[in-house]
Amino acid sequence: MVNMRKFVLSHKLFWGFSRMIDLDEVEGIDEIIKQIHQALIAYLEKEELGVLVEKADIDKLHIHDETFGNILLSQEDKVFYICDHV
């Protein structure tokens, strides 16, 4: 059984970019952020948006007020926002 959740960027340049992530394939929030970042970079490169690739800074991304345990136990239709601000 697949354990998917939707993650959406809440980012000044990339707001709304989203991907479904299989929680069985990650071990924590850092890996979720890494997967969404990799998907964003791949998308931007595919669309030849090199200037935006430089603006996609993973160091500023985080998920507010959630633990990995809460994400794992959440309803399948819950959406989580990955933010670039505090």
LINMOTA-V754170 format. One line per field, one symbol per residue. ss: DSSP state (~ for helix, > for strand, _ for the rest). burial: + if it has 9 or more other ideal C-beta (glycine too) atoms within 8 Angstrom, else -. A space follows every 10 residues. Layout:
ss=???
burial=???
//
This chain:
ss=___>>>>>>> _______>>> >>~~~___~~ ~~~~~~~~~~ ~~~~~~___~ ~~~~~__~~~ _>>____~~~ ~~~_____>> >>>___
burial=---++++++- +--+--+++- +++--+--+- +++++++-++ +-+++----- -++--+---- +-+--+-+-- +--+----++ ++++--
//
